[in-house]
Amino acid sequence: MRHTYAFAMAVIDQTLTWSVVEERLDVETDPVLRRNLEQLLVHMKAEAAGDLDTLMATVAEDASYHAYGAPPESNPKGKAAVRRFYEDFIASGATRLQFAIDRLVVDKRCILTEGVMRIAYPGATLAARGIAVDDPDAFYLYEARMATLWPITVEGLFTGEDTYTGGNGFEGIADRKLAPGDIIELAA
């Protein structure tokens, strides 16, 4: 049975993705940890806005991404391949996401973020992936628990995003159509 979910509040609020990072920045005093958090904040906001140049300015030349359990195209190596990965991601229309972080660990050479990832996938993008949906113009909810390791150079650039996902957020996605108002997008 397919239906549109009626939630009491927004299902996806993009600004919540970086709220925990901003809260930590408010109290962090170590200059290297602050720089790392600031870089993560820039990366997250640029990804949500689809700002490819700003996003890529946070990535090291030798970056290597690993999405454990995902197909090989989700594991780009080298800055050019990472750029293509983000170009494809932005073109997919799936930048409407919320990463509700409930664990943030910051070190001089790595950051860990963990929480629930929610992505509003366009129906047309899902159909192109072979997932039958009843409305290609609607958005559908991807939801899974995710941990991301963000290794970082001494200069402050990300050398990767290593993601571990608990569960398949695409399983049953066609039954999780989002209604208008379920997504709070960034203000232009």
C-alpha positions in Angstrom: 0.0 0.0 0.0 1.4 3.3 -1.0 0.6 6.5 0.8 1.8 9.9 1.6 3.1 10.3 5.2 1.5 13.0 7.3 4.1 14.1 9.8 3.3 16.7 12.6 6.5 18.5 11.7 9.0 18.5 8.9 10.7 15.2 8.2 13.8 16.9 6.7 15.2 20.2 7.9 18.5 20.7 6.1 19.8 23.2 8.8 19.7 20.4 11.5 22.5 18.7 9.6 25.1 21.1 11.0 23.4 22.3 14.2 25.5 19.9 16.4 28.7 21.1 14.6 27.7 24.7 15.3 27.0 23.9 19.0 30.4 22.3 19.4 32.1 25.3 17.7 30.4 27.5 20.3 32.4 25.8 23.1 35.5 24.4 21.3 38.7 26.3 22.2 41.5 24.2 20.6 42.5 26.0 17.3 43.0 22.8 15.3 39.8 21.3 16.4 38.0 24.5 15.6 39.5 24.6 12.2 38.4 21.0 11.5 34.9 21.8 12.7 34.7 25.0 10.6 35.8 23.0 7.5 33.1 20.4 8.2 30.6 23.1 8.5 31.6 24.6 5.2 31.5 21.2 3.6 28.0 20.3 4.9 26.5 23.7 3.9 28.0 23.6 0.5 26.7 20.1 -0.2 23.2 21.1 0.9 23.3 24.2 -1.3 24.8 22.3 -4.3 27.8 24.6 -4.3 30.3 22.4 -6.0 33.3 24.8 -6.0 33.0 25.5 -2.3 32.4 21.8 -1.5 35.5 20.8 -3.5 37.7 23.4 -1.7 37.3 21.3 1.4 38.6 18.1 -0.3 42.3 17.0 -0.6 43.8 16.1 -4.0 44.4 12.5 -2.8 40.9 12.0 -1.4 39.4 8.5 -1.3 35.8 7.9 -0.3 34.5 4.6 1.0 30.8 3.9 1.3 31.0 0.4 2.9 28.4 -1.9 1.5 27.6 0.4 -1.5 28.4 -0.2 -5.1 31.9 0.8 -6.5 30.7 4.1 -8.0 30.0 5.2 -4.4 33.8 4.9 -3.7 35.6 7.6 -5.7 39.3 7.9 -5.5 41.2 11.2 -6.3 39.8 14.7 -6.3 38.6 14.5 -9.9 36.6 11.4 -9.2 35.2 12.9 -6.0 34.2 16.0 -8.0 32.3 13.7 -10.5 30.7 11.9 -7.6 29.4 15.3 -6.2 28.3 16.5 -9.7 26.2 13.3 -10.0 24.8 13.7 -6.5 23.8 17.3 -7.0 22.3 16.5 -10.5 20.3 13.7 -8.8 18.3 16.2 -6.8 19.0 14.3 -3.6 20.7 17.2 -1.8 17.6 17.7 0.4 19.0 15.8 3.3 19.1 15.9 7.1 21.8 14.2 9.1 20.5 14.2 12.6 23.9 13.8 14.4 23.7 12.4 17.9 27.4 11.6 18.2 30.2 14.0 17.2 33.9 13.2 18.0 36.5 15.6 16.9 40.3 14.9 16.7 43.2 16.7 15.1 43.2 14.2 12.1 39.6 12.9 12.0 36.0 13.7 12.8 33.3 11.2 13.5 29.6 12.0 12.9 26.9 9.5 13.7 23.2 9.7 13.5 20.1 9.2 11.3 20.5 10.2 7.7 17.3 11.2 5.9 17.3 12.1 2.2 14.4 13.3 0.1 14.9 11.4 -3.1 13.2 12.7 -6.2 10.8 10.1 -7.7 12.4 10.5 -11.1 15.9 9.7 -9.6 14.5 6.6 -8.0 12.8 5.5 -11.2 16.1 6.0 -13.1 17.7 3.6 -10.5 15.0 1.0 -11.2 12.8 1.7 -8.2 9.1 1.9 -9.2 7.3 4.9 -7.7 3.8 6.1 -8.3 4.8 9.8 -8.8 8.1 10.8 -10.4 7.5 14.4 -9.4 7.2 13.6 -5.7 10.0 13.0 -3.1 10.5 9.8 -1.2 12.1 9.3 2.2 15.4 7.4 2.4 16.3 6.8 6.1 19.1 4.9 7.7 21.5 5.1 10.6 24.9 6.3 9.4 28.4 6.8 10.8 30.8 8.9 8.8 34.5 9.2 9.5 36.1 12.3 8.0 39.9 11.9 7.9 41.6 15.3 7.6 45.1 16.4 6.6 47.3 18.5 8.8 46.4 21.4 6.5 42.7 20.9 7.2 41.4 19.2 4.0 39.3 16.1 4.0 41.0 13.0 2.6 37.8 11.1 2.5 34.3 10.3 3.8 34.1 6.7 5.1 30.5 5.8 5.7 29.0 2.9 7.5 25.2 2.5 7.1 23.0 0.4 9.3 20.2 -0.9 7.1 19.1 -0.3 3.5 17.4 3.1 3.3 16.1 2.3 -0.1 14.2 -0.8 1.0 10.5 0.1 0.9 11.3 3.7 -0.2 8.4 3.8 -2.7 6.0 3.5 0.2 7.4 6.6 1.9 6.2 9.4 -0.2 6.8 12.8 1.3 4.1 15.4 1.4 4.5 19.1 0.6 5.8 20.7 3.8 7.8 17.7 4.9 11.0 19.3 3.7 12.4 22.5 5.0 15.0 23.6 2.4 17.8 26.1 2.7 16.7 29.7 2.0 18.1 30.8 -1.3 
